Amino acid sequence: MHFVSTSEPHCSSSRNANRRSQRGDGKLKAIVFTLIFILGIYVAYKLVPPYVSEYQLQDKMEELARFGIVNRYSDEQVRENVYKEVQDLNLPIKREDIKVTVTQATCRISVDYTVPVDLLFYSTELHFSPSSENKSLM
């Protein structure tokens, strides 16, 4: 004897419909994840370079403060050296914004500046205040 169930075709078509909807959910999740990932890369592309430039400027200012003391540079000489580095880094800093104080015992350099960042959906300004001070050993 051979029995044929009438509920099997209905059950398998229900499973196939369920599988189709699950496959669509997977595609939607992949698209959303990809869009979020691309958006994250874009935001990093816009936000990371100003921070890297600030780090490089800070490092160069510390180096110039050391050389300013050792070589007995004047305020203007140190300011000019910092300004050259600012131009190399393409930072929005004017020569007047660079504050330099050189004495017999110390060399202080400070700068305050903002970098505008324009994202597709949001604009902001990043504020940086790198500074450096070096004291003479003598």
DAPECOR-V670814 format. One record per backbone hydrogen bond with DSSP energy under -1.0 kcal/mol. NH is the residue of the N-H (numbers start at 1). CO is the residue of the C=O. If there is no record, write none. Layout:
# DAPECOR-V670814
NH_CO / NH_CO
This chain:
# DAPECOR-V670814
11_7 / 12_8 / 13_9 / 14_10 / 15_11 / 16_12 / 17_13 / 18_14 / 19_15 / 20_16 / 21_17 / 22_18 / 23_19 / 24_20 / 25_21 / 26_22 / 27_23 / 28_24 / 29_25 / 30_26 / 31_27 / 32_28 / 33_29 / 34_30 / 35_31 / 36_32 / 37_33 / 38_34 / 39_35 / 40_36 / 41_37 / 42_38 / 43_39 / 44_40 / 45_41 / 46_42 / 47_43 / 48_44 / 52_48 / 53_49 / 54_50 / 55_51 / 56_52 / 57_53 / 58_54 / 59_55 / 60_56 / 61_57 / 62_58 / 63_59 / 64_60 / 65_61 / 66_62 / 67_63 / 68_64 / 69_65 / 70_66 / 71_67 / 73_68 / 78_74 / 79_75 / 80_76 / 81_77 / 82_78 / 83_79 / 84_80 / 85_81 / 86_82 / 87_83 / 88_84 / 89_85 / 91_86 / 93_91 / 97_94 / 98_95 / 99_110 / 101_108 / 103_106 / 107_134 / 108_101 / 109_132 / 110_99 / 111_130 / 113_128 / 115_126 / 117_124 / 119_122 / 124_117 / 126_115 / 128_113 / 132_109 / 134_107 / 136_105
